[in-house]
Amino acid sequence: MVGTRGELDTLLDAELWQLSDAQLIAGVPAVTAQIHRLQALRVSLVGETDHRRVVPDPAHPALKHWLANTPAGMLSVSEASRIVSLARLLREQPDLAAAYESGGLRADLAVLIGAFCENPPKGMPVDIVPDIRKRLIDEVSHGTGDAAALRKSITDLRDAFAQTPPAEDTDRNEFYASQTLNGRVVIKGDVDSETGEMLLTALSKLSAPVPGPGGEPDPRPAALRRADAVTEMLRRFHDCGAGPVEGGEKPHLTVLVNINDLHHCDGGECGCGRDDYGSDDSGNGCGSDSGLGPQMMWTGPLSRASTRRLACDCNITPIIINNDGVPLKLGRKDRLVPASLRRALIVRDRCCAFPGCGRPAAWTDAHHIIHWADGGDTDLSNTVLLCRYHHRLIHHSEWEVFIGPDLLPWFRPPRSRDPDRNPLPAHGRTAA
């Protein structure tokens, strides 16, 4: 087995093709063991540095920030923070440190044991904590257990001393939703296992990859699929009206829009006198003279393209306001796409009609080909089912959709994709 420093140096200097099969097989575990020894040594050095309260660099007084920047780029701040936390934990529990440094205990298992023994259940006598720690170390040392088994043992101990396990403690639950400067919303949370199970179960099917019509893989990365799944969960929640009443109404997305913001300006055809970029000589865009533009109640400004997309399939309550945004008159609510029309669209389109998509009809919006605010009718000849992604694409790109002589949707790609812009049939259809 390769294990000495000289043999490891040989591996570092060798061309891999020169190594024999035996050297390759022996080299991997030897290098892994050496890496663990070096990591354990780093943790010990960090622990001693922290214990002495040494400040290695005044520019980075926090030990985790110094560690993340020495050498720069080798560790993230979160990785450095975990190393510092582990070093502090092991320094307070020498028997745990010995098991980790010997290579018999992984870092993640050491953290689980150390955190439990650092904050044992209130009913557990202090004098039995060392014996409990030794028992837990023996359970999982030298590959005899895994994290799931260790968590089960810790849960059993908490149950024995009548303490709610951390995974089930709802008092620890946290959820943050913070708006960023660019208008996006950052979500961060820490929830109990039951809530997490419900969330993961709901996300599982909605975030599954959707193959293309030819069997090609879903191009969306996993993170984007999960984000799309969260959007779909929220949309279904609001659509079914299952939430509590707030302010006399069921939960819904509220957007304040000046009627001019729904009209399309393409270089003066709307009669506003603006240029192709939606601005006149004074810099005012086509739309509200107040300059506020579309506004959402919680997150603020919304682009006109997204406003027009949302207005495709929603309830609209006309409210006449003056230039200062003061309501003057409230109109009646009108559902643009009734259930009967949506059922007919499902029969015709069957799914998202965008070529190559095919996401289920339940995941789609009813898009107005000629926008309702521009005089478009709400009927089969002017609507098409599009999933949320392709609905955004149609509103924010040069893709166009129209109903052909066969009374089915057709799509015209942008010139960057097809200079001739030859129409493409809807998903699942073929050109005649």
N, C-alpha and C positions, 0 to 999 in steps of 0.2 A: 504494500500500500504506500502510495506517495504521501509523505507527511513532513519530512524534514524541510528546513528552509532552503537547502541546496536543491532538493528535488522540486520544490515549488518554483524556484528561480529557473530551473530547467524548463518547466512548463511555460513560464512567462516568455522565455526567449525562443522557444521552439516554434517552428511552423507546424500547424495542426496536422497537415497531411503527412508529416514525418513521424507522428506518434503511432504506436501500435494500438491495437484494440484494447489490450490489457492496460496500457498507460492511460487511454481515454477513460476507461471504466474506473480505474483507481484514482484518477485525477479529480473527477467531479466531487466525490464526497470529501476528499482531502482538502480541496479548496474551500468547500462549504464549511468544514470544521474550522479552517484557518480564519475565514471571514467571521465566524461567530466569536472566536477568541479575540479578534481585533475589535469587534463591536463591543464585547464585554469589557475590554480594556478601555475603550472610549467612554463607556458609561461610568467606569470607576474613576477615570480622570476627571470627568465632568462633575461627578459627585464630590470628589475631594476639592475641586475648584470652588464649587458652590458652598461646601462646608466652611472653607476658609474665607468666604465672601470676597474673593479676588475679583477685581474688575479688569479683565484682560485688555479692554479697549474702551476708552472714554466715549468714543463715538457710538459704541454699542453697549451701554451699561447693563442691559438685560442679557443674561447669559444665553438665552435661546436665540436672540438676534445676533450676538457675536458668533455663536456656533454656526448659524445659517450663513454667515458671511466669511467663514474661515475654513477652508478657502472658499471664495465667493462662488456661488452657483452650485456647490456640491450637495447642499441640503436645503429643503424648503423650511420656512419658519415653523410650519406645523410638525415636520419631522424632527426638527431641533427641539421643539417644545416637548415632544414625546420622550426624547432622550433625556432631557433635564428632569422630567417628571419621574421617569424610571430610575434615574440616578438617585433622586431624593428618596424614593420608595425603598430601594435596595439598601441605602445607607442606614435606614431606620430598622431594617429587618435582615440582619447578617446571615441567618440561615437560608433565607430566600436568595440573597446575593450569592452565597456559596453554590447553591444549586444552579443558578443561572450561569455563573462564571465557569463552572465545570463543564458546561455544554449539555447538561442533563435536562435543562428547562428552557423552553422558548420564551422570548420576551413577552409575547401576548399573554401566555399563561401566567408568567410571573406577575404581570400587571393585575390580572384577575384575582390571584391569590393575595397579593399585597394590598389591593384596594379593600378586599373583604376584611382582612386582618387589621387594617388600619382603622376601619370603622365597623367593628363587629356589631351584631344585634345587641340592643340594649339589655336584653335578658341573659346574654351569654356572660358567664363569669370570666373576668379578666385573666385569671390564672390558668384557664384551659386554652387560651388563644394560641400559645406556642405549640401545644400538642395538635390542635386543629390545623395549624399551618403545616406542620410536618406531615400530617395525614394527607392533606391536599397535595403537597409537593410529591409525596410518594405515589399518589394516584396517577399523576400525569408526567412524571419524570421519565426520561429515556424512552420516549415514544410509547408509553403504556396507556395514554389517554389523549383526548382531544378537548377543544374548547367547549363543545356542546356538553360533553360528559362532566367537565369541571363546573360549568354553569349549573348543571343539574344537581351536583353535590352541594354547591353553595346555596342554591334555592332550597334544598332539603334542610340545610342548617338554619336558614332564616325561618323556614316553616316551624322547625323544632323549637325555636325561641320566639315564635309569634311575631315575626317581622315580615312586612310585605317585601318581596324581592324587588330590587330596582326595576327589573323588566316589567313588573306589574304595578309599580307605584305611580298612580295617576297624578299625585301631588308634584311630581317632578316634570310633568309635561310642560313643554314650551313650544310656542309657534310664533314666528316673526314674519311679517310681510312689510318690507320697507321700500318706499319709492326712491329710486336713484335720481341723480341730477338729469339724466337723459330721458326720464319718464318711464323707464322699465321698473319692474318690481322684483326685488330679491327676496326669496323665500328660504327660511331656515327653521328647522324644528327638531325637537327631541321628544318622542312620544312613547307611551307604554307599549308593550308587545301586542296587546289586543287591538289597540288602535292601529298599530303598524301592520298587523295581519290583515285588518279590513282594508287598509290602503293598498297593500301589496296585492291582495286578491282582486281589488277593483282595477288596479293598473295592469295586472298580468295579461288579460285578454286584449284590453284596449291598446296596449303598447306592443303587442306582438307584431313582428315584421309582416308586411303585406306584399306578397310577390306580385310582379308585374304580369301583364297578360300572357307574356311568353315564358313565364317562370323565372324571369330575372329577379335577383334579390332586391329587397327594399333598400333604396339608396340612403334612407335616413339613418343616422347613427342612433345608438340606443338612447342617449340622453334626449335627443330630439323626439324620438318615439314616446318616451315617458312624458315629456312636456306636452306633446299633442294629446296624450291620454288624459292628462290633468285637465286640459281645455275641454275635452269631450265630456269628462265627468261633470264639470261645472255646468256645461251647456245642458246636459240631460237633467241635472238637478233643477236648474231654473225653468226648463221647459215643462217639467211635471208639476211645478208649483208646490213641492213638498216642504219647502221651508216655512218658517214662521212669518207672520204678517209684520211688516215694518212700515210704520207711517201709513197704515191703512191699505197697503198693497203687498202682494206677494213679491218675493225677490225677483229683481229684473235688472238689466243693464240700462242705465239712464244716460242718454247723450243729449246735451243741449245744442241745438243746431239752428243757425239762421237759414231760412229757406234757400237763399242764394248759394249757400255752401253745398247744397245738394245738386245744383245745376252745374253742368260740365262746361268749362271754359276752354276752348281750343283755338285761341288766336282771334277772338273777336266775334265768333259766330253767335255767341249768346247775347251780343249787343252791349256788353259792359264796357267795351273800349280798352280792355286789358290786352297785354301781349301774350305770347305763347307760354310765358312763365307765370301767368296769373297776376301780373302787376301792371299798374298804369304808371304815368310819369311820377306820381307822388309816392310810388312804392306800395300802394295799397293793393292787396290781392282781390281776386274776384270773390265776392261773398259779403260777409258782414261789414258794414261801414265802421262798426265799432272796433274792428281788428281783433276781436276775441277769438273768432273761429269756433269750430266745434269743440265742446268741452264735456268730458266725463265727470261724474259727480265726485269720484274718489281720486282718480289719477290725473285729471287735468286735460291738457290739449290732446286732440285727436286729429290725424291728418284727414283731409277731405276725401281722399281715396278710401280710407278705412270707414269713414262715415257713410259713404255711398254704399259700401259693401254691407255694413250692418243694417242699413235701411232697406235692403233687398227683401228680408224676411223677418218682419218684426211688427210690433204694435206701434203705431205712430199717434201721438197725441199732439195735434197742432196747438201751439200757444203763440198768440200774437204778442210781440214785445216791441218796445221802443228802442232807440239807438243806445240807450243806457242799460238795456237788458231787463227793463222792468216789464213784467207780464201785464198786458192790457186786456186780453180776451182768451178764454180757453175754449178750444174746439172739441169735437167728439173723437173718441178713440176709434181707429179703423184698422182691422187686421188685413194686411196686404195680401197674404197668401193663406186662404182658408184651407181647412182640412181636406175638403173635397178636391181642391186643385192639387194639393200635395199628393193625395192618393193617385190622382191621374198621372202626375209626374213620375211617381214610383213605378207605375205600370209601364210608362213609356221609356224612362231612362234606366230604371232598375238599380242604379248605383250612381256613384260620381261619374258623370259623363265625360270627364276630361280623358283624352286618349291615353291609354296605358295605366289609368288609376284603378277604377273599379271598387273603391272603398264603399262599404255598405250604405244603403240609402238612409239608414238611421243616423249616419254620421254627416249628413249633407245639409246644406242650406239651399233655399230656392233663390237662385240668382236672376235678377231682372236683366235681360239682354239690353233693352232700352230702359234706362232707369225710370222708375215711377215718377220721380220729380221732373224728369224731362218729357213727360207725357206718355211713357210706356204703359201698356195695358197689363193687367194682372190676369193672364190666361196662358194656355199651353203654348201659344205661338210666340210668347215673349219671356218664358221662364225655362230654366234648366237646373238640374240638380248638380251641385258642386260641393266637394268636401271643403272643409275650412281652409286647407292649404291651397287648393286650386282656386277657391273663391278669392283668396287674397291675391293670387298670381294674376287672375284676370283683371282685377282692379288696379294692380300696381305694375303692369307690364304691357307689352304690345300684343300679347295674345288677345284674340277676339273670338267671340262665339256668335253663331247665327243659326236660325232655323232654315234648313234647306228645302228644296221643292218636295223632298220626300217626307217633310214634316218632322224631321229628326234633327238634333243638334249637330252642327259642324263647327270645327275649330280652325282658325287661321293663325299659323305660327308667326312669330316676329321675323323680320328680314334677316336678323343675325343667325337664325336657324335655317331658314329657307328663303333665299332672295326672291323667289317667285311667289312665296306665301300661298302655296297650294293648300286648299282646305283638307283637313283630316277628319275622318268620321269619328263619332263619339265612341267611347270605350265599348268594346264588344260588338261593334258594327264593322262592316266592311264596305269599302267604296263600290258602288255599282259598276 
